[in-house]
Structures are given as C-alpha cells and as structure tokens.
Amino acid sequence: MGDIGSAIAALRRATAPGAEEKALARIASEPMQKRAMDQFRKAVEKAPDIRTALRDPRILQVVTTALGIPEGVDQAGLAIQALLSDPKDPKSLVNRLADTRWKAAAEALQLGTQGLDALKNPKVQATLDEGLQRARWRDDLETQQTGLGDVILFRERAGKVGGNVYNVLGDPIMRRVVTSALGLPLTIAIQPVETQARAVTSRYKLDNFNKPKEVEKLSERYLLNIALQEADDGGTSAMAMLGWSSGGFSV
C-alpha cells in the first residue's frame, strides 16, 4: 500500500495550485533550457529554407519535443514530410498517419503555408519554449513516479478528444493511459483499430473526458495500475477501497 499511496500523493503534489507554475519557472531559469532555445533561434536565422531547417537536429529536437513527439527527432524524413503537409487536405500525409500527434503539430505550426517565417515568429518561439519546459517537467515527474508524466499530458489532452475514440487510439500517450486504466491487455495493440475502439467504448464513456473529476479518476486508476504492477501486492484491496471494480469503471 505504500507505493500506491505514494503514487496518488505524487499526483496530488504535481497538480496542487501553483505547483506547475513553480516547476516551469525553475526549468525556464536553467542554463540547459536557455541554451537549447538560443541554439534553436540561431539555427533558424541561418537556415536558408524550411526543409533545411528541419534537418537541423537543434531545430527538430526543439520542435518535436515541445509538441509532444520527442521520438520525432530520430525520424527526420517523416517529420519533414508530416510537418510540411496540409492538415486540411484529407489526402495529405498527416491525415493518413495513425499517429494523430503529427497532425496536431502541423496544425499548430502551419509550416506548409508559412515556411521558415513560422519558426521565426516570436509567438511560435514562445510556444515552443513553453512546450520544451513542459516536456522537461513531465520527464522530471516521470523520474519521481512512474506514469506521472503520462498522466499530466493525458490531463492536458483529454478535453480535446471530443468524444472520438480514434483520437485516443491515435495518440500513444492517450492510448497508453486509457487502455491501461481500463485494464485492457497490451496485446490489444495488434488487433484491428475498430476492435480496439469497441473495447474502449464498451468500458468507458469518452464524454467523461470533459468532466475534470472523471479525468482525475482515470488518471488515478492508471497510476494505481502501474504501482500495483511494480509492487505486485495489495492490488485488489486497494482498488476496492477506492470504489473501483476489476472490470473497470462503472458508467
């Protein structure tokens, strides 16, 4: 029960009033953070065009990390094609990719239409700077409590799902939190996406993502499942105390 209690306590601390602002302010003042953004700005100014810019790791790492696709820095070819594609065109690459994070990134930056000017825009740079800070914060939280970084990102994105289960399944973090919280096996990932969608919606009403208390419950369930896996004891009694059944949430 100690590990389980620690998981919930860690979530409470991370989401306490002022905790996020304090953490981001600390990270913003760190030399490493400032250096990353300074290198980004200098590289953007020297780049002759947007494709060359995105091939520069100093630029691509900031962009992908800040927009929640940290592994994208090792996928330069995909990143360039995805970020430059038109999210309004149903035939474009971002609308054909299963990973919906790329479409969200393309919509946020509008590189396909604005090119290098978008990355030179002070407002865009400020957004990327904040995104980089948040990514670092989530990494720090993850080292403190397994799954906590995922939960913070899940809570940020839950309200944007719009009741669409495919928006959940198309985001690796959302997928991981939701399927784990609902007790779905890892092997569900090899099943057709329609089957995965039915498995999720049969266990949970996605409209609950618009209800802060329900989002909090799902977040706690995810952290508890991870804690139970790590502790490997006391699971049944812990969930019973919190009013959850082994079959998932009652809705």
N, C-alpha and C positions, 0 to 999 in steps of 0.2 A: 504493500500500500504506500510505502514511502516514495517510490519512483512515480506512482500515479499521482500522488498529491503534489509532487514536485512539478509534474508536467502542467497541471492546472494552475499552480501558483506562478509558474513561469509565464503562462499566457496572461494571467491577471496583471503581472508586473509590466509586460510588454504593451498591454492595451490600457494601462492606467492613464488618467488625464495628465498630459504633459510629458509622458514617457517618450513618445515618438519624437516630439519636438526637441527634447533634450538630447536624444541619441543622434538625431540628424545634425544638430548644431555641433556636437562633438566631432562627428565624422567630417563635417564640412571644414573644420579647422585643421584637420590632419594634413601634413605635408604630402602624403601619398595621393590623397584626393585632389589637392590643388595641382600637383604635378601632372596627373592624368588629364585634367581638363586643360591645363596650359599646353601640353603636348598636342592635344586634340585640336585646339584653336590654331596653333602654329601650322599643323599639318593641313588643316582645312584651307588656310590662307595660301599655302604653297601649291595646293593641288590644282592642276590645270582643268580638270573636269570631274564630274561626279563619279564616274566609273573608276578613275584613278584614285580618287579619294577613298572609296570603299575598299580598295585593295590594300590600303594602308592599315596595318593592324592597330596603330594608335587611334585611328578614327573608327574602324569597325568594332573594336573592342568596346569603346565607349557607347556607340550606338546600340549594339546588340545587348550589352549588359544593362544599360539604362532602360531599354524597352522590354526587359524580361526574357531575352533569348540568349543567355550567356554562352551557350554552346555554338552560337552562330558565328563566333569569331573563327572557328575552325571549319566553317562551311562558307568560305568567301564566295565561291561561284553561285551557290544557292542564294546567299544573302544579297548579292548584287542584282540578280535576276528578280528576286522577290520584292526587294525594296524599290526597284525602279518600275515595277509593273503597276498597272492601273487597277486599283481595288474596285472601281465602278464597272469594269468590264468583266462580265461573268466568265469569259474565256481566258482571262489573264491568269498568270501562274498563281498568284496569291489566292485566287478563288478556286484553284484546283488542288491546292495543298491541304492535306488533312490537318496540319498544324495551323490553327487559326491565329496564332500569335504573329505570324508574318503579315497577315492581312491587317491586323491592328497596328502593326509598326508602319506599314506602308501608308495607312490612312493618317497616322499621326505626323509623319514626316513630309508626305507629298513630294518625294524626291523625283518621281516620274515626271511631274509637271514643273517643279521649281528648281530641280537640279541642285547644284552646289550652293545656290543662294539660300536654300533652306537651311543648310548646315551652318551658314554664316549668320543667320538670323539670331540676334541676341536672345529673343524669346525661346527659340528652339534650343539654343545652347543652355539656357537656364533650366529648361525642362529636362534636358539630358543630364545636366549636373545634379539635379534633384533625383532623377532616376538612378544615377550612379550611387548617390548617397543611400537611397533606399535599398538598393541591391546589397551594398556593404552591410547595412543594418540587418537585413534578413540573414546574411551569412553569419554575422555575429550571433544572432538569435539561434541559428541552427547549431552552432557550436555549444551553446548553453543548454539547449533542449532539442533533441531530435524531433523534427517535424514542425518546429515553431516557425521557422522561416517560411515553410509552405503555407502554414495557416494564415500568416499575416498577408501573404499575396492572395490567398483564396478570399479572405475577407474584403480585400480591395476590389476584387474582380466579380464577386458574387452578384452584386446588384446590376452588373452589365450583361448577365447571361440572357435576360429577357425570357425566361421560361423555356429556352431552347436547349434541349439535351445535347444536341450536336455541338453547341458552343462549349459545353462542359467537356465532352469527349475529345474535342479538337485542341484543348489546352492541356498539355502534360501535367501541369501543377493542379489544375482544377480536377482533372481526371483522377490523379493520384489521391487527392484528399477525399473526393466524393466516393470513389469506389472502395477505398479502404474504410472510410467511416461507415459505409453501408454493409461492410463485411463481404464484399464481392471478392472472389479469388483472383489472383494475379493472372491466371490463365484466361480470364475473360478477354484479355487484350488480343488474343489470337482468333477470337470469334468475329463474325461479321458485325459491322458497326451498328446495324439495325438490331441485332441481338443484344448488343451492349446497351443500346438505348432503351430497349424494353426492360432490361434488368434493372437499370437505374430508375426509370419512371414508375416501375411497379413497386418500388420500395420507398420512393420519396417524391413529394410534390415540389417541383422546381420553383413554383411560385413562392415557396418559403424563402427563397434567396432574397426576397425583398423585405423580409422581416428580420431585423437585427438579432432578436432573441433566438430565432431558428438557426441563423448563421452561426451564432455563438455555440449553440448546442452541437451542430455538426462539427465545428472546429474542435470542441472538447472531445467529441467521440473519436475523431481522427487521432488526436494526441494520446487519448487513453489507449486506443488500439496499439499504437506504437509502443507506449510504455508497457503494456501488457506483453507484447512480443518480447521486449527486452527483459522484463522481469520474469515472465513466464510463470507467474503465480498470482493468486488472488483475483483473477480476472472476473469470474462470474459474480462474486460478491460485490466487487467494485461497481460493475455496471448495474447491478440490481439496486445498489444504494442510490445511484443517480437516476433511476427510473427508466433504464433502457433494457430492452429485451435482446436476446442474442440474434433475433431475426431482423433487427434494425429498428428504426424509429416507427412509432405509431403515428399515423397522419389522418 
